C-alpha cells in the first residue's frame, strides 16, 4: 500500500539503495530474534543528492515493485533481502514495552512507520500486559509523567513456592531498586521514560521471571545445574559457563528440592518431559527412550551422557546408547544405585527439555541459562558451587574435545 512518502518517491522516480536495517527492542517473549523487531530499512536516495532514507519493509516492497530499489533481491521464499549488508544490528532509541512505544521515540518517527508497527502487532493503541513464565507484566502511566511496572505472580508461583521464600527472594533480587512487594506480586515505582523503556528494565524482569520459574520446588536444583552444564558442552561451553562463575558464595537461601524416586506405573513406565523411562525390577534395568524428534544435538547429548555414566559406574554397571532405538539403557547388575540412576535420567531429561524448547524458539537461550545459573550462584550454602566445580571437572576430563 502506497502512502504519501512513498508516492512522492515513486512520482519523482527516486532510486534508493539499502545498506542496513534498524531494529527496536521489545519485551516480547521468545528467542532473541523475536525480542528485537525490524521497523525500517535504511539507505540513501542515489538520484536525489544522496539524502538519507528510512522506510518500512512494506515501503521497500512498494519501491522494489517499481524498480526503484538497489542492493535488494527477492529470495526463493518470496521475501526481499539485502544483497550486501553494510550497517546492520542498529537499534532505535527506546523500546516497546507492553505494546507501548516509548513516546520520545514515536515523536521522531514518520506516522507510516508507527502504522506499520501497529499492523505487525508490535505496538498497540492501549497497554497490553505481557504474559511471562511466572507472571504477567503491566505498564502503569502515573499522573506525574513517570511510569511504574507491575508484575503479578501466576497461580503456580503462589501455590507452589513458600511465601516467605518468595518474598525474601524477591526483596533480595530487587534490592537496588525502588519496589513494593505486594501479596500478589511486585510494583517497581516512579520510573523515568528512559528507564521504563530500556533494555535494562526489560532484562531485569526477564531474568526475575526465569529465576522465579525455577525457584519452584518441583525442580531439583542440582540436577538442573547438571543439565545446563550438559547442554553447554554440546557447543561452545564458555558461552554459557563463564570462567568466574561460582567463585563467591551468594547471600540468599536457594532450597535444593532433591527429587525422590521416579514413580512408575504398574507396567514399569514413567513419563518425563521428553522421554519415557522403563524399569524392570527383576533385572534392575532402566531404559530411557526419547519421545521428541531425534536431532544431531539430541544424539550428541545422549552420547555424552553415556560417557559420563560409564565413567561414573565403571565396570559394575552396563551402560549403552542406541542411536537406532534412540535409547540409553542401564543395567545395575545387582548394585543398589537405583535412586542415583533415576536422578541421572531426570538430569538428562532436563537437558533434553532445554534443547527441545530452544529449537522451538521459546526463549533467548543465552539469557535463559545465565539467569538460572545466577539464581544458583546466589545461594549462600555452597552446595551448588561444589556441585558445579565437581561436575565441570568430570565434563572436562571426559569431553576434552568440546573445550
N, C-alpha and C positions, 0 to 999 in steps of 0.2 A: 504494500500500500504506500503510495507516494504522499509526502507531506510538503509543506511549503519550502522547507530547507532543501529537500531532495529535488523537488520540482525546479527550484532555481538552478541547481547544479546541472540538471538534465537540460533545461532550457538554454543554458549557456554552454552546453557541451563541455563541461569541465571534467577533465580526466584526472583521476586521483590514483595515487599509488599507496598501498597499505604497507606499513612496516612493523605493526605490532598490535597487541590487544591491551585493553585496560580493564582490570577486574575491580570488584568491590567485595569486601569480606562480609559474610553473613553469619548469623548464629544458627543456621540450619543444621540439622543432624546429618550424619553420613560421612563418607570418605572426604579426603582433602579436596578433591576436585568438585565436590558438591558444596563445600563450605565457602569457596570463592567463586563468583559467577562473573561472566563476561558481560559488561554493559556496552562497551564500544570497541570498534576497531579504529586505529589511528594511523594517520599518514599525512600526505601532502597533496595539494592541488598543483599538479605539474604544468597545467596550462593557465594558471592564474597567479603568477608571482610567488609561487611556492607557498601559498597560505596553508597553515595547519588545518587539518580536518579530523573531526571526531564523530563517527557515525555508528549507529546501531547495526547489529547483524542483519536486521530486516532492510535497512537502508543500503547496506553493502550489496544485498541481493538485488535490490531495485537498480542500482548503478551497474552491477555486473551484467544484468539482462540487457542494458542499453549499451554495453561495450565501453563503459566509462571507468573501469577499474583495472589497474595494473598490479602485477605481482599476486594475483589471485586466480585460482583454478577450481574447478568442480571435481571432487573425488568420485570414486566408484560408488560410494554410499550416497551420492547426491548432495553432499554438503560442501560448502565452499571452504577453502583453506588457503593460507598464505604460502606461496612457493618458497619464499625465503623470509624468515623472521629476524628482524634486526633489533627490535626492542620489545621484549615480552616480559611478563611477570610484574607489570606495573599495577599499582592499586590506586583507586581514588582515595582521597582523604575521607575519614569517617567510615561508617558501616551501616548495614541493615540489621536492625535489632527488633525482633518480634514483628516483622513486616513493615517497620517504620524506617525510612531512610533518614539519616542524620540531616536535620534542617539546613545546616550551613552547606552541606554537600548538594542537597537538592536545589538550593538557591543559585548554584553555579552551573546547573545542567539545563540544557535545552528541554522544553516540555516534552518533545518527542522521545527523548531518552527515558524520561520518567514513565511515559506511556508504554514504552517497550518493556520496562521493568515490571510494570503492572500486568501487562499482557502475559509475561512469562511467570507471573506469580511470585516474583522476588519481593515486591513491595505491595502493600495493601492499603486501602483507604482508612481502615481502623486498625488499632493494635491487635495483633494476632498472637496469643500465647504459644510458646514453643514447648511441645511435649518431649521430654527427655527421658533417659533411662530410669531415673529415680524420682522425677517430679516434673512440674510444669513451671516454666519461667514466664513472667509477665513484666512489661514495662509500664511504669506509672508516671504520668505527667503531673508534676507538682505545680501549685499555683504561682510559685515564685520563679518559675522558669527552669528549675532543676528537675532531675529525674530520680526515681527510685526503682529498684529491681526487686520483685517478689518471686521467691522460689518456694512453691508449695510441694511438700513431700507427697508421694503417692501412697496408696494404702499398704503396699508391700513394705515400704520403709517403716511406716507407723506400726504395723503389726509384727514385724519380724526382728526389728532392731531394738534392743533395750533402750528405753527412753533416756536414761542417764547417760549411757554411752553415746547416743545420738546427739544430745545437747552438748556434751563435753567435746565430742569430736568436732561438731560444727563451730563452737566457740573458738577452739584451737585453730581450725582451718582459716577462719576469718579474723584472726586476732589483730591483723594490721589494718582492718577496715572498720568503718562505722556501720554496724549492723545491729539489728534486733532479732533475737531468736524467739520465735513465736511457738505456740503449741502445735502448729501445723506446718511450719516452715521458717524461712528466714527472709528478712527485709533489709536490703542494702540501701542506705538513706542518702538523700541530698547530693546527687551526683551531677557533675557538670556534663554538658553535651560531649565535650572532648573525651571524658572518661566513659560515659554510658555507651557511646558509640565507638568504642575502641576494641582492638584485638585483645588487649589486656583484660578488659571487662568480660568479653565473650569467653576467653580461655579460662578465667577464674571459675566461672560457673560450669564450663565443660569438665574441668578437672574435678571439681567438687562433685558433680553428678556421677562421674565414673567411680570415684573413690567411695561415694555413698552406696552405690550399687554393689560393690564388692565388700563393703563392710557387713553386708548381710551374713548372718551366721550359717546360711546354707552352704557357703563356700569354705572349704578347707584352705586356709591361707598359705600354709607351707606347700601344699600341692599346687596351689595357684601360682606360687613363686616358681616352682619347678617347671610348670607348664609354660610360663613365659620364657624361661631360660631355654627350654627345649625348642620353642618357636624361634627364639633369637638365633639359635645355632643352625637354623635352616638356611639363612642368608645374612651375611654381614652382622655378626653378633654385636659389635660395638656401636651399631646404630641404635640399639635398644639398651644394651648393658654398658653403661658409662664406666670409665675407669675409676672414678672416685665414688662409685655407688657403695652405700652401706659403710662408709668409713667412720661415721659417728652414730651414736645412739640417738634416737629421737626423744621427744618429750611428751608422748602420749601413750595410752594403752590400746593396743590392737589385739583383740582376742584371736587365738589360733583357730578355734572351732574345729577341732580334729574330727574327721569323719570316722564313723564306726564301720562295721562290716556292710558290704553290699547286701541288699535284700533281694533274694532270689525267689521266684515263684515255684510252684510245685513241680515244674518241668526243668528247674535249674537255670532259668533265664532271668536276666536283669537288664533292663533297657536304660542306657545312658543317653547323653545328648546326641552323639554322633556314631554310636555303635551299640552292639549288644554283647553282653558277657554271658557265656555259657559255662556252667560249673558242673563237673561230675564229681560227686562226693566220694565215690568208691576209688576212683583213680587219682583224686586230688589234682584234677586237671582244669585249668582255666583256658577259655578261648574267647578272645576279643575279636569281633568281626565288625567292620565299619558299615554304616548304613547311609553314608553320604557319597557323592560322586568321588571316584578314585582319581586323584591328580598326582602329578610328579612330586609336589610338595608333601602331600599326604604320604606317598610312598617313602620319601626321604625321612619323614618324621618316624615312620614305623621301623625303618632300618636302623635309625639312630637309637630308638627305644630298645630294639633287640640287642644292640651293642652294650647299652648301659645295663640292661638286666642280666646279660650273660656275664658281664664283669662283676656285677654285684653278687650273684648267686654262685659263681664259679661252676664247678662240675657237679655240684649237688643237685642242681635243678636243670631241667631241659627247657630251653627257650628257643623257639623257632618262628621266623616270619615267613609267610607265604604271600608273595605278590599276586599269584594266580587266584588264590582264595580271598585275598585281602584280609588276612587274619594274623594275629600274634597268639601263639599257643604256649602255655606254661605248664609243665608237669612238675609238681612239687616233690615227687619221689619220696613221700612219707615225711618230708620236713614240715614242721609246724610254722609255716610262713604265710598262711592264708591271708591274714589281715594285711601284711606288708605287700603281698602281690596285688590285693584289691586296691590298695592305695596307689600303687604304681599304675594300675589300669585307669583309675579315676584321673590321675595326673595326665596320662596320655589322652584321655577323652577331653579334658580341659583344653589341651593344646590343639586337638582336632577341632574343637569348637571355635577357638581363636582363628585358625586357618580358614575354616568354613565361613565364619562371619566376615572375615577380611575379604574373601573372594566375592562376597555379596555387596561389598562397599558399605557396610553398616557403620563404620567408624574410621576416623583418621588414625591409622594403625600406630604411628609413632607416638602421638599424644595419648592414645589409649593405653599402651603398655607402660610408658613412663609414668602415667598417672597412678597405675596400680602399684608400680614399684615405689613411687613416692609415698603411697599410703603405708606400705610395709616398712619403709625406711623410717617413718615417723614413730614406730614402736620403740618403747624405752627399755624393753626387757632383753633385747639382743637375740631373741630366738630366731628371727628372720635373717638377721645379719649372719649368724652362724650357719644357718641353712644355705644362704646364698653362697658364701665362700666355699663351703664344703662341696656343694653341687657344681659350682663353677670349676673347681679343681678336677672333679670327675669328668666333666664335659671336655675340658681342655686336654686331659690325658687320653680320652677315648676318641675324640673327634678333632685332632690337631689340624686336619686339612681344612677345617671350617674357619680357622683363625686367619 
